């Protein structure tokens, strides 16, 4: 038999004992063999051949029968072929897993995972988007939007708010109108930024995915599950990528009285701030200290913000870098921040105005 030693090693790797591999290959070579025949062409002691044949028969790899003495034959090698094929798949998956782990080394102490290839960043984004519960912000090129569109469609079907900043990308871009038919399926709101941006995904205030492709062909990316770093990236997204740019699509699904951006809420609240009217809101969000999900209902009794350009005559027409409200619920005051809240009591995911009286 050609390369018997290699076949024996492969069978032992697939779970055969050394004796089982020797006996199986002997029967395979002889086609039909007695115990004496097997013992003659293999190093297995004759006294052990009987036990080995029983084991191989039990596994379905060969059959035994009596013709003056115990004999063995292999009518169909498909059982062993199937075992080897399955094991080869296991090895291939293990190899892929090793390669993926090498590409995505995890730095657990900071909850940061680093990537070496942009495709790995995109693939991980698809995995993490499946876990989103409330709101997702994205900065994507046309190609990146297409790559994750199926994941975004699933989010929209589940009622997750999806806000997208679309940028030109590196290849010939036909303009944001080229995606008009896609927007209703993948987004709550889309804005267009006439620039080149990194790939950014912000998920539920806790997780950030960043991917960078330089013009020199270098690629890298990271997944950050660390609230402070996520907040910094969210601030960059909100101030630089979202607020300054024009809306190219907006869904009518979200009630006009429901807000996912506390900045937009504050701009609207400011219009009634000096009228003496009482605004009652329901806040759904996450306690910043415990991470617990909470819902509170109460009156807005204060608005806090720091304008990024205090010299302007119309501060709420400009981006502002801190935004919070104070809501009184059952005699307790709660400070409510937005997506990147750190110091506030609650990081709001949705705020609904219930009444203005």
GIGIJO-V669407 format. One record per residue. N is the residue number from 1. PHI is phi in whole degrees, -180 to 180 (none if undefined). Layout:
N&PHI + N&PHI
//
This chain:
1&none + 2&-70 + 3&56 + 4&-61 + 5&-63 + 6&-65 + 7&-63 + 8&-63 + 9&-64 + 10&-64 + 11&-64 + 12&-67 + 13&-63 + 14&-85 + 15&114 + 16&-73 + 17&-74 + 18&-61 + 19&-66 + 20&-63 + 21&-64 + 22&-63 + 23&-66 + 24&-61 + 25&-66 + 26&-65 + 27&-65 + 28&-61 + 29&-72 + 30&-85 + 31&74 + 32&-143 + 33&-143 + 34&-88 + 35&-60 + 36&-64 + 37&-62 + 38&-64 + 39&-63 + 40&-74 + 41&-100 + 42&-130 + 43&-82 + 44&-80 + 45&-58 + 46&-56 + 47&-64 + 48&-92 + 49&-59 + 50&-59 + 51&-63 + 52&-66 + 53&-62 + 54&-62 + 55&-63 + 56&-66 + 57&-66 + 58&-62 + 59&-81 + 60&83 + 61&-85 + 62&-155 + 63&-127 + 64&-118 + 65&-157 + 66&-103 + 67&-147 + 68&83 + 69&-153 + 70&-71 + 71&-129 + 72&-138 + 73&-152 + 74&-118 + 75&-78 + 76&-150 + 77&-81 + 78&-61 + 79&-63 + 80&-70 + 81&-59 + 82&-64 + 83&-61 + 84&-67 + 85&-64 + 86&-63 + 87&-66 + 88&-64 + 89&-65 + 90&-60 + 91&-64 + 92&-64 + 93&-65 + 94&-63 + 95&-64 + 96&-62 + 97&-64 + 98&-64 + 99&-64 + 100&-66 + 101&-64 + 102&-65 + 103&-74 + 104&-127 + 105&-64 + 106&-100 + 107&-103 + 108&-68 + 109&-67 + 110&-111 + 111&54 + 112&-125 + 113&-120 + 114&-108 + 115&-119 + 116&-108 + 117&-131 + 118&-65 + 119&-61 + 120&-67 + 121&-63 + 122&-62 + 123&-62 + 124&-70 + 125&-61 + 126&-60 + 127&-64 + 128&-73 + 129&-61 + 130&-63 + 131&-96 + 132&-63 + 133&-119 + 134&-121 + 135&-150 + 136&-131 + 137&-112 + 138&-139 + 139&-119 + 140&-140 + 141&-85 + 142&-56 + 143&-65 + 144&-68 + 145&-62 + 146&-62 + 147&-67 + 148&-113 + 149&-61 + 150&-63 + 151&-64 + 152&-68 + 153&-60 + 154&-64 + 155&-62 + 156&-64 + 157&-64 + 158&-89 + 159&86 + 160&-74 + 161&-76 + 162&-126 + 163&-112 + 164&-119 + 165&-103 + 166&-97 + 167&-121 + 168&-70 + 169&76 + 170&-96 + 171&-100 + 172&-56 + 173&-106 + 174&-87 + 175&105 + 176&-62 + 177&-65 + 178&-64 + 179&-110 + 180&-54 + 181&-74 + 182&-88 + 183&-51 + 184&-60 + 185&-85 + 186&-120 + 187&-143 + 188&-87 + 189&-151 + 190&-130 + 191&-124 + 192&-113 + 193&-111 + 194&-82 + 195&-160 + 196&-102 + 197&-129 + 198&-71 + 199&-78 + 200&-130 + 201&-132 + 202&-115 + 203&-120 + 204&55 + 205&78 + 206&-114 + 207&-127 + 208&-127 + 209&-121 + 210&-130 + 211&-133 + 212&-125 + 213&-123 + 214&-82 + 215&-67 + 216&-89 + 217&92 + 218&-78 + 219&-131 + 220&-161 + 221&-165 + 222&-155 + 223&-117 + 224&-113 + 225&-114 + 226&-149 + 227&-61 + 228&-64 + 229&-65 + 230&-62 + 231&-65 + 232&-63 + 233&-68 + 234&-66 + 235&-59 + 236&-60 + 237&-61 + 238&-66 + 239&-79 + 240&-94 + 241&-107 + 242&-102 + 243&-64 + 244&-76 + 245&-107 + 246&-76 + 247&-78 + 248&-110 + 249&-157 + 250&-143 + 251&-81 + 252&-95 + 253&-70 + 254&-82 + 255&-56 + 256&-61 + 257&-94 + 258&-112 + 259&-123 + 260&-108 + 261&-117 + 262&-70 + 263&-65 + 264&-66 + 265&-60 + 266&-63 + 267&-60 + 268&-74 + 269&-66 + 270&-60 + 271&-69 + 272&-113 + 273&-63 + 274&-98 + 275&-92 + 276&83 + 277&-76 + 278&-98 + 279&-108 + 280&-108 + 281&-131 + 282&-114 + 283&-113 + 284&-109 + 285&-172 + 286&-131 + 287&-66 + 288&-70 + 289&-82 + 290&-101 + 291&82 + 292&-76 + 293&-82 + 294&-138 + 295&-134 + 296&-129 + 297&-133 + 298&-178 + 299&-89 + 300&-81 + 301&-114 + 302&-162 + 303&-125 + 304&-124 + 305&-157 + 306&-120 + 307&-75 + 308&-75 + 309&-144 + 310&-63 + 311&-79 + 312&-70 + 313&-76 + 314&-127 + 315&-58 + 316&-81 + 317&-87 + 318&-109 + 319&-64 + 320&-128 + 321&-95 + 322&-130 + 323&-148 + 324&-159 + 325&-127 + 326&-114 + 327&-119 + 328&-99 + 329&-129 + 330&53 + 331&71 + 332&-113 + 333&-92 + 334&-118 + 335&-88 + 336&-117 + 337&-111 + 338&-93 + 339&-51 + 340&-98 + 341&-62 + 342&-125 + 343&-85 + 344&-73 + 345&-70 + 346&-131 + 347&-97 + 348&-74 + 349&-105 + 350&-149 + 351&-128 + 352&-117 + 353&-79 + 354&-89 + 355&-162 + 356&-131 + 357&-129
//
